């Protein structure tokens, strides 16, 4: 039987940036840090396949410190028993933070990649 879940999630982002430039005039360095949080609303669909196999699809959208953010995840997993599982997922996270006021920090990035995880349930 498929399972649907409604999600409310908070995420906090913190970036530490550093830079070094070298020229004939010498070397200069600089650094900056930015932090902000977003609240996400979304959903997750989970289906048990063939007793031990799991299929899960999740998506959510968020706002807060970002003008717009979204996250997506598709997972195929295997349950060894009621306590242990493993899975392989493809994840995508997109953040759009625009400069405002005296803050000139711009972060408009979409990141994606493969994830491998192990789960333990109580």
C-alpha positions in Angstrom: 0.0 0.0 0.0 1.5 3.4 -1.0 2.1 5.9 1.8 1.8 9.7 1.3 3.3 12.2 3.8 3.0 16.0 4.1 6.3 17.6 5.2 7.2 20.8 6.9 11.0 21.1 7.0 13.4 23.8 8.1 17.0 24.1 6.7 19.8 26.4 7.8 22.6 27.2 5.3 26.0 28.6 6.3 28.7 29.5 3.8 32.4 30.4 4.6 34.1 31.8 1.5 37.7 32.6 1.1 39.8 34.0 -1.8 43.5 34.6 -2.5 44.6 36.7 -5.5 48.2 37.0 -6.6 49.5 39.6 -9.1 52.7 41.5 -9.7 51.5 44.0 -7.1 51.4 41.3 -4.5 49.0 38.9 -2.8 45.6 39.8 -1.4 43.2 37.7 0.5 39.6 38.1 1.6 36.8 36.1 3.2 33.1 36.3 3.8 30.4 34.3 5.5 26.7 34.1 5.0 24.0 32.3 6.8 20.3 32.0 6.3 17.3 29.7 6.9 14.4 28.5 4.8 11.1 26.8 5.6 10.0 24.1 3.2 6.6 22.6 2.5 6.4 19.4 0.5 5.4 15.8 0.2 6.8 12.3 0.1 5.4 9.2 -1.6 6.7 5.8 -0.5 5.9 2.4 -1.9 7.0 -1.0 -0.7 7.9 -3.2 -3.7 8.4 -6.9 -3.4 8.3 -6.9 0.4 11.9 -5.7 1.0 12.4 -3.0 -1.8 11.4 0.6 -1.2 10.6 3.4 -3.7 10.4 6.9 -2.4 9.9 10.2 -4.2 10.1 13.5 -2.3 9.7 17.1 -3.4 9.4 20.4 -1.5 9.6 24.2 -2.1 10.7 26.8 0.3 11.2 30.5 1.1 12.8 32.5 3.8 16.3 33.8 3.4 16.2 32.5 -0.1 13.8 34.1 -2.6 12.9 30.6 -3.8 14.3 27.2 -3.0 13.3 23.7 -4.0 14.5 20.1 -3.3 13.8 16.8 -5.0 14.8 13.3 -4.1 14.1 9.9 -5.8 15.3 6.8 -3.8 15.4 3.1 -4.3 16.1 1.2 -1.1 16.3 -2.3 0.4 15.1 -3.2 3.9 17.2 -6.0 5.4 14.8 -6.2 8.4 12.7 -3.8 10.5 15.7 -2.0 11.8 18.3 -1.8 8.9 18.0 -0.5 5.4 20.1 1.0 2.6 19.3 3.1 -0.4 20.6 4.9 -3.5 19.1 8.3 -4.3 19.4 11.1 -6.8 19.0 14.5 -5.1 18.6 18.0 -6.4 18.7 21.2 -4.3 18.2 24.6 -5.9 18.7 27.9 -3.9 18.1 31.4 -5.1 19.4 34.1 -2.7 19.5 37.6 -4.1 21.4 40.6 -2.8 19.4 43.0 -0.6 20.3 46.3 1.0 24.0 46.4 1.9 24.3 42.7 1.5 25.7 42.0 -2.0 25.8 38.2 -1.6 24.3 36.4 -4.6 23.8 32.6 -4.5 21.8 31.2 -7.4 22.8 27.5 -7.6 21.3 24.2 -8.5 23.2 21.2 -7.1 22.5 17.5 -7.9 24.1 14.2 -7.4 24.0 10.6 -6.3 23.6 9.7 -2.7 24.1 6.4 -0.9 22.8 5.9 2.6 22.3 3.4 5.4 19.3 3.6 7.8 18.7 2.4 11.3 15.3 2.5 12.9 14.4 2.1 16.6 
